[in-house]
Amino acid sequence: MFAGLIAVFAAILYKINTNESGVPSDAFASTVVIGPDAEVLQVTFAESIMLVLVREGSKTALLRIDPLSGKQIGRTEFVAR
């Protein structure tokens, strides 16, 4: 009984310490081009699109990027009125 208890705790510790995210390493592009003066403020994912909020000088823009290819598929600039 004592050996069975040790085996259960060993299995629990093994599962806790393994680092398997379930996401393949090639699920994201290795490089994403955002511009030479752009500073990334925030990154989030929505419906298989990577949304990147960037600041370029005094302007702020939201970039929509395909995470598999790393290509920009859309851009929204924020302007003050």
N, CA, C and O atoms as a Maestro MAE file, in Angstrom:
{
 s_m_m2io_version
 :::
 2.0.0
}

f_m_ct {
 s_m_title
 :::
 protein
 m_atom[324] {
  # First column is atom index #
  i_m_mmod_type
  r_m_x_coord
  r_m_y_coord
  r_m_z_coord
  i_m_residue_number
  s_m_chain_name
  s_m_pdb_residue_name
  s_m_pdb_atom_name
  i_m_atomic_number
  :::
  1 25 0.826 -1.187 0.000 1 A "MET " " N  " 7
  2 3 0.000 0.000 0.000 1 A "MET " " CA " 6
  3 2 0.874 1.257 0.000 1 A "MET " " C  " 6
  4 15 0.573 2.238 -0.680 1 A "MET " " O  " 8
  5 25 1.941 1.209 0.761 2 A "PHE " " N  " 7
  6 3 2.854 2.348 0.830 2 A "PHE " " CA " 6
  7 2 3.516 2.594 -0.523 2 A "PHE " " C  " 6
  8 15 3.693 3.743 -0.930 2 A "PHE " " O  " 8
  9 25 3.884 1.517 -1.222 3 A "ALA " " N  " 7
  10 3 4.506 1.646 -2.542 3 A "ALA " " CA " 6
  11 2 3.512 2.227 -3.552 3 A "ALA " " C  " 6
  12 15 3.901 3.005 -4.423 3 A "ALA " " O  " 8
  13 25 2.251 1.860 -3.443 4 A "GLY " " N  " 7
  14 3 1.229 2.409 -4.334 4 A "GLY " " CA " 6
  15 2 1.036 3.901 -4.115 4 A "GLY " " C  " 6
  16 15 0.846 4.655 -5.069 4 A "GLY " " O  " 8
  17 25 1.083 4.322 -2.862 5 A "LEU " " N  " 7
  18 3 0.963 5.740 -2.528 5 A "LEU " " CA " 6
  19 2 2.135 6.539 -3.091 5 A "LEU " " C  " 6
  20 15 1.952 7.645 -3.600 5 A "LEU " " O  " 8
  21 25 3.326 5.981 -2.997 6 A "ILE " " N  " 7
  22 3 4.512 6.640 -3.551 6 A "ILE " " CA " 6
  23 2 4.395 6.728 -5.071 6 A "ILE " " C  " 6
  24 15 4.769 7.742 -5.661 6 A "ILE " " O  " 8
  25 25 3.885 5.685 -5.702 7 A "ALA " " N  " 7
  26 3 3.729 5.693 -7.158 7 A "ALA " " CA " 6
  27 2 2.736 6.768 -7.603 7 A "ALA " " C  " 6
  28 15 2.956 7.433 -8.615 7 A "ALA " " O  " 8
  29 25 1.654 6.940 -6.857 8 A "VAL " " N  " 7
  30 3 0.666 7.969 -7.190 8 A "VAL " " CA " 6
  31 2 1.287 9.357 -7.070 8 A "VAL " " C  " 6
  32 15 1.112 10.188 -7.961 8 A "VAL " " O  " 8
  33 25 2.008 9.618 -5.985 9 A "PHE " " N  " 7
  34 3 2.658 10.918 -5.811 9 A "PHE " " CA " 6
  35 2 3.729 11.155 -6.872 9 A "PHE " " C  " 6
  36 15 3.896 12.281 -7.340 9 A "PHE " " O  " 8
  37 25 4.447 10.115 -7.251 10 A "ALA " " N  " 7
  38 3 5.458 10.253 -8.299 10 A "ALA " " CA " 6
  39 2 4.800 10.607 -9.630 10 A "ALA " " C  " 6
  40 15 5.320 11.435 -10.378 10 A "ALA " " O  " 8
  41 25 3.664 9.988 -9.927 11 A "ALA " " N  " 7
  42 3 2.955 10.297 -11.171 11 A "ALA " " CA " 6
  43 2 2.436 11.732 -11.172 11 A "ALA " " C  " 6
  44 15 2.494 12.414 -12.195 11 A "ALA " " O  " 8
  45 25 1.934 12.189 -10.036 12 A "ILE " " N  " 7
  46 3 1.454 13.570 -9.934 12 A "ILE " " CA " 6
  47 2 2.601 14.551 -10.122 12 A "ILE " " C  " 6
  48 15 2.462 15.525 -10.862 12 A "ILE " " O  " 8
  49 25 3.716 14.315 -9.476 13 A "LEU " " N  " 7
  50 3 4.879 15.195 -9.621 13 A "LEU " " CA " 6
  51 2 5.410 15.186 -11.052 13 A "LEU " " C  " 6
  52 15 5.845 16.220 -11.559 13 A "LEU " " O  " 8
  53 25 5.376 14.039 -11.694 14 A "TYR " " N  " 7
  54 3 5.830 13.953 -13.084 14 A "TYR " " CA " 6
  55 2 4.951 14.816 -13.991 14 A "TYR " " C  " 6
  56 15 5.468 15.553 -14.830 14 A "TYR " " O  " 8
  57 25 3.621 14.731 -13.828 15 A "LYS " " N  " 7
  58 3 2.705 15.513 -14.658 15 A "LYS " " CA " 6
  59 2 2.843 17.007 -14.392 15 A "LYS " " C  " 6
  60 15 2.729 17.810 -15.318 15 A "LYS " " O  " 8
  61 25 3.081 17.383 -13.165 16 A "ILE " " N  " 7
  62 3 3.246 18.801 -12.825 16 A "ILE " " CA " 6
  63 2 4.517 19.360 -13.442 16 A "ILE " " C  " 6
  64 15 4.526 20.499 -13.908 16 A "ILE " " O  " 8
  65 25 5.577 18.588 -13.452 17 A "ASN " " N  " 7
  66 3 6.877 19.080 -13.901 17 A "ASN " " CA " 6
  67 2 7.110 18.963 -15.401 17 A "ASN " " C  " 6
  68 15 8.068 19.550 -15.904 17 A "ASN " " O  " 8
  69 25 6.283 18.234 -16.135 18 A "THR " " N  " 7
  70 3 6.463 18.175 -17.586 18 A "THR " " CA " 6
  71 2 5.874 19.431 -18.201 18 A "THR " " C  " 6
  72 15 4.851 19.937 -17.741 18 A "THR " " O  " 8
  73 25 6.522 19.928 -19.238 19 A "ASN " " N  " 7
  74 3 6.109 21.183 -19.859 19 A "ASN " " CA " 6
  75 2 5.651 20.917 -21.286 19 A "ASN " " C  " 6
  76 15 6.377 21.194 -22.240 19 A "ASN " " O  " 8
  77 25 4.467 20.389 -21.427 20 A "GLU " " N  " 7
  78 3 3.893 20.152 -22.743 20 A "GLU " " CA " 6
  79 2 2.699 21.072 -22.909 20 A "GLU " " C  " 6
  80 15 1.678 20.896 -22.244 20 A "GLU " " O  " 8
  81 25 2.822 22.044 -23.786 21 A "SER " " N  " 7
  82 3 1.734 22.995 -23.988 21 A "SER " " CA " 6
  83 2 0.681 22.464 -24.951 21 A "SER " " C  " 6
  84 15 -0.439 22.973 -24.975 21 A "SER " " O  " 8
  85 25 1.015 21.457 -25.741 22 A "GLY " " N  " 7
  86 3 0.077 20.936 -26.710 22 A "GLY " " CA " 6
  87 2 0.048 21.728 -28.003 22 A "GLY " " C  " 6
  88 15 -0.644 21.347 -28.946 22 A "GLY " " O  " 8
  89 25 0.791 22.828 -28.061 23 A "VAL " " N  " 7
  90 3 0.857 23.655 -29.266 23 A "VAL " " CA " 6
  91 2 2.143 23.323 -29.991 23 A "VAL " " C  " 6
  92 15 3.217 23.420 -29.397 23 A "VAL " " O  " 8
  93 25 2.072 22.934 -31.256 24 A "PRO " " N  " 7
  94 3 3.301 22.631 -31.982 24 A "PRO " " CA " 6
  95 2 4.176 23.873 -32.128 24 A "PRO " " C  " 6
  96 15 3.673 24.995 -32.187 24 A "PRO " " O  " 8
  97 25 5.483 23.660 -32.187 25 A "SER " " N  " 7
  98 3 6.408 24.791 -32.251 25 A "SER " " CA " 6
  99 2 6.292 25.564 -33.553 25 A "SER " " C  " 6
  100 15 6.681 26.730 -33.611 25 A "SER " " O  " 8
  101 25 5.765 24.941 -34.596 26 A "ASP " " N  " 7
  102 3 5.623 25.646 -35.862 26 A "ASP " " CA " 6
  103 2 4.245 26.291 -36.022 26 A "ASP " " C  " 6
  104 15 3.845 26.612 -37.141 26 A "ASP " " O  " 8
  105 25 3.514 26.484 -34.921 27 A "ALA " " N  " 7
  106 3 2.198 27.105 -34.983 27 A "ALA " " CA " 6
  107 2 2.284 28.613 -35.169 27 A "ALA " " C  " 6
  108 15 1.285 29.251 -35.501 27 A "ALA " " O  " 8
  109 25 3.465 29.192 -34.962 28 A "PHE " " N  " 7
  110 3 3.651 30.626 -35.099 28 A "PHE " " CA " 6
  111 2 4.843 30.904 -35.998 28 A "PHE " " C  " 6
  112 15 5.809 30.141 -36.022 28 A "PHE " " O  " 8
  113 25 4.765 31.995 -36.732 29 A "ALA " " N  " 7
  114 3 5.883 32.406 -37.580 29 A "ALA " " CA " 6
  115 2 7.074 32.774 -36.701 29 A "ALA " " C  " 6
  116 15 6.899 33.287 -35.596 29 A "ALA " " O  " 8
  117 25 8.264 32.515 -37.185 30 A "SER " " N  " 7
  118 3 9.455 32.831 -36.395 30 A "SER " " CA " 6
  119 2 9.793 34.313 -36.449 30 A "SER " " C  " 6
  120 15 10.487 34.814 -35.564 30 A "SER " " O  " 8
  121 25 9.318 35.028 -37.470 31 A "THR " " N  " 7
  122 3 9.605 36.454 -37.618 31 A "THR " " CA " 6
  123 2 8.353 37.195 -38.066 31 A "THR " " C  " 6
  124 15 7.624 36.737 -38.946 31 A "THR " " O  " 8
  125 25 8.116 38.350 -37.446 32 A "VAL " " N  " 7
  126 3 7.017 39.228 -37.832 32 A "VAL " " CA " 6
  127 2 7.602 40.622 -38.024 32 A "VAL " " C  " 6
  128 15 8.244 41.153 -37.118 32 A "VAL " " O  " 8
  129 25 7.388 41.217 -39.193 33 A "VAL " " N  " 7
  130 3 7.914 42.550 -39.488 33 A "VAL " " CA " 6
  131 2 6.865 43.589 -39.109 33 A "VAL " " C  " 6
  132 15 5.734 43.545 -39.594 33 A "VAL " " O  " 8
  133 25 7.248 44.530 -38.235 34 A "ILE " " N  " 7
  134 3 6.299 45.559 -37.801 34 A "ILE " " CA " 6
  135 2 6.733 46.969 -38.173 34 A "ILE " " C  " 6
  136 15 5.925 47.892 -38.066 34 A "ILE " " O  " 8
  137 25 7.939 47.172 -38.594 35 A "GLY " " N  " 7
  138 3 8.410 48.503 -38.959 35 A "GLY " " CA " 6
  139 2 9.625 48.884 -38.132 35 A "GLY " " C  " 6
  140 15 9.779 48.415 -37.005 35 A "GLY " " O  " 8
  141 25 10.499 49.738 -38.685 36 A "PRO " " N  " 7
  142 3 11.758 50.045 -38.005 36 A "PRO " " CA " 6
  143 2 11.601 50.878 -36.735 36 A "PRO " " C  " 6
  144 15 12.395 50.734 -35.806 36 A "PRO " " O  " 8
  145 25 10.588 51.748 -36.679 37 A "ASP " " N  " 7
  146 3 10.426 52.627 -35.516 37 A "ASP " " CA " 6
  147 2 9.279 52.200 -34.614 37 A "ASP " " C  " 6
  148 15 8.918 52.939 -33.698 37 A "ASP " " O  " 8
  149 25 8.706 51.044 -34.844 38 A "ALA " " N  " 7
  150 3 7.533 50.608 -34.088 38 A "ALA " " CA " 6
  151 2 7.932 50.007 -32.747 38 A "ALA " " C  " 6
  152 15 8.904 49.261 -32.636 38 A "ALA " " O  " 8
  153 25 7.149 50.359 -31.738 39 A "GLU " " N  " 7
  154 3 7.317 49.793 -30.396 39 A "GLU " " CA " 6
  155 2 6.051 48.997 -30.081 39 A "GLU " " C  " 6
  156 15 4.945 49.537 -30.132 39 A "GLU " " O  " 8
  157 25 6.211 47.728 -29.761 40 A "VAL " " N  " 7
  158 3 5.061 46.869 -29.466 40 A "VAL " " CA " 6
  159 2 4.545 47.197 -28.070 40 A "VAL " " C  " 6
  160 15 5.287 47.133 -27.090 40 A "VAL " " O  " 8
  161 25 3.263 47.550 -27.995 41 A "LEU " " N  " 7
  162 3 2.636 47.866 -26.719 41 A "LEU " " CA " 6
  163 2 1.872 46.678 -26.148 41 A "LEU " " C  " 6
  164 15 1.855 46.465 -24.936 41 A "LEU " " O  " 8
  165 25 1.234 45.898 -27.040 42 A "GLN " " N  " 7
  166 3 0.430 44.767 -26.578 42 A "GLN " " CA " 6
  167 2 0.227 43.783 -27.719 42 A "GLN " " C  " 6
  168 15 0.138 44.174 -28.883 42 A "GLN " " O  " 8
  169 25 0.156 42.500 -27.375 43 A "VAL " " N  " 7
  170 3 -0.133 41.440 -28.346 43 A "VAL " " CA " 6
  171 2 -1.235 40.570 -27.765 43 A "VAL " " C  " 6
  172 15 -1.185 40.188 -26.596 43 A "VAL " " O  " 8
  173 25 -2.231 40.260 -28.586 44 A "THR " " N  " 7
  174 3 -3.297 39.363 -28.168 44 A "THR " " CA " 6
  175 2 -3.756 38.551 -29.378 44 A "THR " " C  " 6
  176 15 -3.464 38.909 -30.519 44 A "THR " " O  " 8
  177 25 -4.471 37.465 -29.124 45 A "PHE " " N  " 7
  178 3 -4.963 36.593 -30.191 45 A "PHE " " CA " 6
  179 2 -6.480 36.560 -30.143 45 A "PHE " " C  " 6
  180 15 -7.076 36.430 -29.073 45 A "PHE " " O  " 8
  181 25 -7.103 36.678 -31.318 46 A "ALA " " N  " 7
  182 3 -8.556 36.610 -31.424 46 A "ALA " " CA " 6
  183 2 -8.912 35.937 -32.740 46 A "ALA " " C  " 6
  184 15 -8.534 36.412 -33.811 46 A "ALA " " O  " 8
  185 25 -9.642 34.828 -32.655 47 A "GLU " " N  " 7
  186 3 -10.116 34.099 -33.837 47 A "GLU " " CA " 6
  187 2 -8.993 33.822 -34.826 47 A "GLU " " C  " 6
  188 15 -9.120 34.128 -36.012 47 A "GLU " " O  " 8
  189 25 -7.921 33.259 -34.360 48 A "SER " " N  " 7
  190 3 -6.746 32.852 -35.138 48 A "SER " " CA " 6
  191 2 -6.053 34.013 -35.850 48 A "SER " " C  " 6
  192 15 -5.401 33.817 -36.876 48 A "SER " " O  " 8
  193 25 -6.195 35.210 -35.308 49 A "ILE " " N  " 7
  194 3 -5.482 36.384 -35.819 49 A "ILE " " CA " 6
  195 2 -4.699 36.994 -34.662 49 A "ILE " " C  " 6
  196 15 -5.216 37.122 -33.552 49 A "ILE " " O  " 8
  197 25 -3.459 37.367 -34.927 50 A "MET " " N  " 7
  198 3 -2.641 38.024 -33.918 50 A "MET " " CA " 6
  199 2 -2.870 39.530 -34.039 50 A "MET " " C  " 6
  200 15 -2.655 40.114 -35.100 50 A "MET " " O  " 8
  201 25 -3.309 40.150 -32.944 51 A "LEU " " N  " 7
  202 3 -3.532 41.589 -32.912 51 A "LEU " " CA " 6
  203 2 -2.374 42.226 -32.167 51 A "LEU " " C  " 6
  204 15 -2.101 41.879 -31.017 51 A "LEU " " O  " 8
  205 25 -1.691 43.162 -32.822 52 A "VAL " " N  " 7
  206 3 -0.505 43.789 -32.246 52 A "VAL " " CA " 6
  207 2 -0.740 45.295 -32.199 52 A "VAL " " C  " 6
  208 15 -0.939 45.932 -33.234 52 A "VAL " " O  " 8
  209 25 -0.715 45.853 -31.003 53 A "LEU " " N  " 7
  210 3 -0.838 47.293 -30.827 53 A "LEU " " CA " 6
  211 2 0.565 47.876 -30.805 53 A "LEU " " C  " 6
  212 15 1.390 47.490 -29.976 53 A "LEU " " O  " 8
  213 25 0.841 48.816 -31.725 54 A "VAL " " N  " 7
  214 3 2.184 49.385 -31.833 54 A "VAL " " CA " 6
  215 2 2.115 50.907 -31.770 54 A "VAL " " C  " 6
  216 15 1.102 51.523 -32.102 54 A "VAL " " O  " 8
  217 25 3.226 51.487 -31.334 55 A "ARG " " N  " 7
  218 3 3.388 52.937 -31.357 55 A "ARG " " CA " 6
  219 2 4.540 53.247 -32.290 55 A "ARG " " C  " 6
  220 15 5.638 52.707 -32.147 55 A "ARG " " O  " 8
  221 25 4.278 54.120 -33.244 56 A "GLU " " N  " 7
  222 3 5.300 54.555 -34.201 56 A "GLU " " CA " 6
  223 2 5.432 56.063 -34.065 56 A "GLU " " C  " 6
  224 15 4.665 56.816 -34.667 56 A "GLU " " O  " 8
  225 25 6.399 56.502 -33.278 57 A "GLY " " N  " 7
  226 3 6.534 57.931 -33.001 57 A "GLY " " CA " 6
  227 2 5.374 58.388 -32.145 57 A "GLY " " C  " 6
  228 15 5.212 57.920 -31.018 57 A "GLY " " O  " 8
  229 25 4.554 59.309 -32.672 58 A "SER " " N  " 7
  230 3 3.390 59.791 -31.924 58 A "SER " " CA " 6
  231 2 2.099 59.100 -32.363 58 A "SER " " C  " 6
  232 15 1.034 59.392 -31.819 58 A "SER " " O  " 8
  233 25 2.173 58.196 -33.330 59 A "LYS " " N  " 7
  234 3 0.997 57.485 -33.836 59 A "LYS " " CA " 6
  235 2 0.866 56.116 -33.180 59 A "LYS " " C  " 6
  236 15 1.854 55.494 -32.789 59 A "LYS " " O  " 8
  237 25 -0.381 55.665 -33.071 60 A "THR " " N  " 7
  238 3 -0.667 54.331 -32.551 60 A "THR " " CA " 6
  239 2 -1.472 53.579 -33.604 60 A "THR " " C  " 6
  240 15 -2.370 54.144 -34.228 60 A "THR " " O  " 8
  241 25 -1.147 52.303 -33.799 61 A "ALA " " N  " 7
  242 3 -1.840 51.501 -34.810 61 A "ALA " " CA " 6
  243 2 -2.077 50.090 -34.291 61 A "ALA " " C  " 6
  244 15 -1.328 49.579 -33.459 61 A "ALA " " O  " 8
  245 25 -3.133 49.478 -34.800 62 A "LEU " " N  " 7
  246 3 -3.448 48.087 -34.506 62 A "LEU " " CA " 6
  247 2 -3.164 47.280 -35.763 62 A "LEU " " C  " 6
  248 15 -3.772 47.512 -36.808 62 A "LEU " " O  " 8
  249 25 -2.240 46.331 -35.659 63 A "LEU " " N  " 7
  250 3 -1.879 45.484 -36.791 63 A "LEU " " CA " 6
  251 2 -2.562 44.135 -36.638 63 A "LEU " " C  " 6
  252 15 -2.561 43.552 -35.554 63 A "LEU " " O  " 8
  253 25 -3.141 43.644 -37.717 64 A "ARG " " N  " 7
  254 3 -3.716 42.302 -37.743 64 A "ARG " " CA " 6
  255 2 -2.764 41.431 -38.542 64 A "ARG " " C  " 6
  256 15 -2.488 41.700 -39.711 64 A "ARG " " O  " 8
  257 25 -2.263 40.380 -37.897 65 A "ILE " " N  " 7
  258 3 -1.206 39.557 -38.483 65 A "ILE " " CA " 6
  259 2 -1.632 38.097 -38.475 65 A "ILE " " C  " 6
  260 15 -2.193 37.609 -37.494 65 A "ILE " " O  " 8
  261 25 -1.360 37.406 -39.578 66 A "ASP " " N  " 7
  262 3 -1.572 35.962 -39.654 66 A "ASP " " CA " 6
  263 2 -0.444 35.294 -38.874 66 A "ASP " " C  " 6
  264 15 0.716 35.410 -39.271 66 A "ASP " " O  " 8
  265 25 -0.745 34.598 -37.775 67 A "PRO " " N  " 7
  266 3 0.330 34.026 -36.954 67 A "PRO " " CA " 6
  267 2 1.108 32.904 -37.633 67 A "PRO " " C  " 6
  268 15 2.250 32.641 -37.256 67 A "PRO " " O  " 8
  269 25 0.522 32.238 -38.622 68 A "LEU " " N  " 7
  270 3 1.229 31.149 -39.298 68 A "LEU " " CA " 6
  271 2 2.289 31.664 -40.259 68 A "LEU " " C  " 6
  272 15 3.402 31.139 -40.309 68 A "LEU " " O  " 8
  273 25 1.937 32.699 -41.026 69 A "SER " " N  " 7
  274 3 2.884 33.219 -42.017 69 A "SER " " CA " 6
  275 2 3.662 34.422 -41.514 69 A "SER " " C  " 6
  276 15 4.746 34.706 -42.021 69 A "SER " " O  " 8
  277 25 3.130 35.140 -40.520 70 A "GLY " " N  " 7
  278 3 3.779 36.349 -40.023 70 A "GLY " " CA " 6
  279 2 3.499 37.567 -40.884 70 A "GLY " " C  " 6
  280 15 4.089 38.624 -40.664 70 A "GLY " " O  " 8
  281 25 2.603 37.437 -41.869 71 A "LYS " " N  " 7
  282 3 2.305 38.551 -42.773 71 A "LYS " " CA " 6
  283 2 1.178 39.411 -42.219 71 A "LYS " " C  " 6
  284 15 0.223 38.913 -41.622 71 A "LYS " " O  " 8
  285 25 1.315 40.706 -42.431 72 A "GLN " " N  " 7
  286 3 0.297 41.655 -42.001 72 A "GLN " " CA " 6
  287 2 -0.899 41.568 -42.938 72 A "GLN " " C  " 6
  288 15 -0.746 41.676 -44.155 72 A "GLN " " O  " 8
  289 25 -2.099 41.373 -42.371 73 A "ILE " " N  " 7
  290 3 -3.306 41.264 -43.191 73 A "ILE " " CA " 6
  291 2 -4.218 42.473 -43.025 73 A "ILE " " C  " 6
  292 15 -5.228 42.589 -43.719 73 A "ILE " " O  " 8
  293 25 -3.871 43.366 -42.118 74 A "GLY " " N  " 7
  294 3 -4.674 44.566 -41.937 74 A "GLY " " CA " 6
  295 2 -4.003 45.532 -40.980 74 A "GLY " " C  " 6
  296 15 -3.137 45.154 -40.191 74 A "GLY " " O  " 8
  297 25 -4.424 46.800 -41.067 75 A "ARG " " N  " 7
  298 3 -3.842 47.837 -40.213 75 A "ARG " " CA " 6
  299 2 -4.918 48.878 -39.937 75 A "ARG " " C  " 6
  300 15 -5.621 49.305 -40.853 75 A "ARG " " O  " 8
  301 25 -5.048 49.288 -38.680 76 A "THR " " N  " 7
  302 3 -5.961 50.346 -38.285 76 A "THR " " CA " 6
  303 2 -5.166 51.393 -37.530 76 A "THR " " C  " 6
  304 15 -4.537 51.091 -36.516 76 A "THR " " O  " 8
  305 25 -5.191 52.624 -38.020 77 A "GLU " " N  " 7
  306 3 -4.473 53.715 -37.357 77 A "GLU " " CA " 6
  307 2 -5.453 54.467 -36.466 77 A "GLU " " C  " 6
  308 15 -6.600 54.696 -36.849 77 A "GLU " " O  " 8
  309 25 -5.001 54.848 -35.288 78 A "PHE " " N  " 7
  310 3 -5.811 55.626 -34.363 78 A "PHE " " CA " 6
  311 2 -5.417 57.091 -34.505 78 A "PHE " " C  " 6
  312 15 -4.245 57.444 -34.373 78 A "PHE " " O  " 8
  313 25 -6.416 57.948 -34.779 79 A "VAL " " N  " 7
  314 3 -6.151 59.375 -34.941 79 A "VAL " " CA " 6
  315 2 -7.055 60.162 -34.000 79 A "VAL " " C  " 6
  316 15 -8.197 59.777 -33.749 79 A "VAL " " O  " 8
  317 25 -6.532 61.261 -33.490 80 A "ALA " " N  " 7
  318 3 -7.316 62.139 -32.626 80 A "ALA " " CA " 6
  319 2 -8.111 63.105 -33.491 80 A "ALA " " C  " 6
  320 15 -7.602 63.597 -34.498 80 A "ALA " " O  " 8
  321 25 -9.335 63.375 -33.116 81 A "ARG " " N  " 7
  322 3 -10.179 64.317 -33.870 81 A "ARG " " CA " 6
  323 2 -10.667 65.395 -32.956 81 A "ARG " " C  " 6
  324 15 -11.393 66.289 -33.389 81 A "ARG " " O  " 8
  :::
 }
 m_bond[323] {
  # First column is bond index #
  i_m_from
  i_m_to
  i_m_order
  :::
  1 1 2 1
  2 2 3 1
  3 3 4 2
  4 3 5 1
  5 5 6 1
  6 6 7 1
  7 7 8 2
  8 7 9 1
  9 9 10 1
  10 10 11 1
  11 11 12 2
  12 11 13 1
  13 13 14 1
  14 14 15 1
  15 15 16 2
  16 15 17 1
  17 17 18 1
  18 18 19 1
  19 19 20 2
  20 19 21 1
  21 21 22 1
  22 22 23 1
  23 23 24 2
  24 23 25 1
  25 25 26 1
  26 26 27 1
  27 27 28 2
  28 27 29 1
  29 29 30 1
  30 30 31 1
  31 31 32 2
  32 31 33 1
  33 33 34 1
  34 34 35 1
  35 35 36 2
  36 35 37 1
  37 37 38 1
  38 38 39 1
  39 39 40 2
  40 39 41 1
  41 41 42 1
  42 42 43 1
  43 43 44 2
  44 43 45 1
  45 45 46 1
  46 46 47 1
  47 47 48 2
  48 47 49 1
  49 49 50 1
  50 50 51 1
  51 51 52 2
  52 51 53 1
  53 53 54 1
  54 54 55 1
  55 55 56 2
  56 55 57 1
  57 57 58 1
  58 58 59 1
  59 59 60 2
  60 59 61 1
  61 61 62 1
  62 62 63 1
  63 63 64 2
  64 63 65 1
  65 65 66 1
  66 66 67 1
  67 67 68 2
  68 67 69 1
  69 69 70 1
  70 70 71 1
  71 71 72 2
  72 71 73 1
  73 73 74 1
  74 74 75 1
  75 75 76 2
  76 75 77 1
  77 77 78 1
  78 78 79 1
  79 79 80 2
  80 79 81 1
  81 81 82 1
  82 82 83 1
  83 83 84 2
  84 83 85 1
  85 85 86 1
  86 86 87 1
  87 87 88 2
  88 87 89 1
  89 89 90 1
  90 90 91 1
  91 91 92 2
  92 91 93 1
  93 93 94 1
  94 94 95 1
  95 95 96 2
  96 95 97 1
  97 97 98 1
  98 98 99 1
  99 99 100 2
  100 99 101 1
  101 101 102 1
  102 102 103 1
  103 103 104 2
  104 103 105 1
  105 105 106 1
  106 106 107 1
  107 107 108 2
  108 107 109 1
  109 109 110 1
  110 110 111 1
  111 111 112 2
  112 111 113 1
  113 113 114 1
  114 114 115 1
  115 115 116 2
  116 115 117 1
  117 117 118 1
  118 118 119 1
  119 119 120 2
  120 119 121 1
  121 121 122 1
  122 122 123 1
  123 123 124 2
  124 123 125 1
  125 125 126 1
  126 126 127 1
  127 127 128 2
  128 127 129 1
  129 129 130 1
  130 130 131 1
  131 131 132 2
  132 131 133 1
  133 133 134 1
  134 134 135 1
  135 135 136 2
  136 135 137 1
  137 137 138 1
  138 138 139 1
  139 139 140 2
  140 139 141 1
  141 141 142 1
  142 142 143 1
  143 143 144 2
  144 143 145 1
  145 145 146 1
  146 146 147 1
  147 147 148 2
  148 147 149 1
  149 149 150 1
  150 150 151 1
  151 151 152 2
  152 151 153 1
  153 153 154 1
  154 154 155 1
  155 155 156 2
  156 155 157 1
  157 157 158 1
  158 158 159 1
  159 159 160 2
  160 159 161 1
  161 161 162 1
  162 162 163 1
  163 163 164 2
  164 163 165 1
  165 165 166 1
  166 166 167 1
  167 167 168 2
  168 167 169 1
  169 169 170 1
  170 170 171 1
  171 171 172 2
  172 171 173 1
  173 173 174 1
  174 174 175 1
  175 175 176 2
  176 175 177 1
  177 177 178 1
  178 178 179 1
  179 179 180 2
  180 179 181 1
  181 181 182 1
  182 182 183 1
  183 183 184 2
  184 183 185 1
  185 185 186 1
  186 186 187 1
  187 187 188 2
  188 187 189 1
  189 189 190 1
  190 190 191 1
  191 191 192 2
  192 191 193 1
  193 193 194 1
  194 194 195 1
  195 195 196 2
  196 195 197 1
  197 197 198 1
  198 198 199 1
  199 199 200 2
  200 199 201 1
  201 201 202 1
  202 202 203 1
  203 203 204 2
  204 203 205 1
  205 205 206 1
  206 206 207 1
  207 207 208 2
  208 207 209 1
  209 209 210 1
  210 210 211 1
  211 211 212 2
  212 211 213 1
  213 213 214 1
  214 214 215 1
  215 215 216 2
  216 215 217 1
  217 217 218 1
  218 218 219 1
  219 219 220 2
  220 219 221 1
  221 221 222 1
  222 222 223 1
  223 223 224 2
  224 223 225 1
  225 225 226 1
  226 226 227 1
  227 227 228 2
  228 227 229 1
  229 229 230 1
  230 230 231 1
  231 231 232 2
  232 231 233 1
  233 233 234 1
  234 234 235 1
  235 235 236 2
  236 235 237 1
  237 237 238 1
  238 238 239 1
  239 239 240 2
  240 239 241 1
  241 241 242 1
  242 242 243 1
  243 243 244 2
  244 243 245 1
  245 245 246 1
  246 246 247 1
  247 247 248 2
  248 247 249 1
  249 249 250 1
  250 250 251 1
  251 251 252 2
  252 251 253 1
  253 253 254 1
  254 254 255 1
  255 255 256 2
  256 255 257 1
  257 257 258 1
  258 258 259 1
  259 259 260 2
  260 259 261 1
  261 261 262 1
  262 262 263 1
  263 263 264 2
  264 263 265 1
  265 265 266 1
  266 266 267 1
  267 267 268 2
  268 267 269 1
  269 269 270 1
  270 270 271 1
  271 271 272 2
  272 271 273 1
  273 273 274 1
  274 274 275 1
  275 275 276 2
  276 275 277 1
  277 277 278 1
  278 278 279 1
  279 279 280 2
  280 279 281 1
  281 281 282 1
  282 282 283 1
  283 283 284 2
  284 283 285 1
  285 285 286 1
  286 286 287 1
  287 287 288 2
  288 287 289 1
  289 289 290 1
  290 290 291 1
  291 291 292 2
  292 291 293 1
  293 293 294 1
  294 294 295 1
  295 295 296 2
  296 295 297 1
  297 297 298 1
  298 298 299 1
  299 299 300 2
  300 299 301 1
  301 301 302 1
  302 302 303 1
  303 303 304 2
  304 303 305 1
  305 305 306 1
  306 306 307 1
  307 307 308 2
  308 307 309 1
  309 309 310 1
  310 310 311 1
  311 311 312 2
  312 311 313 1
  313 313 314 1
  314 314 315 1
  315 315 316 2
  316 315 317 1
  317 317 318 1
  318 318 319 1
  319 319 320 2
  320 319 321 1
  321 321 322 1
  322 322 323 1
  323 323 324 2
  :::
 }
}
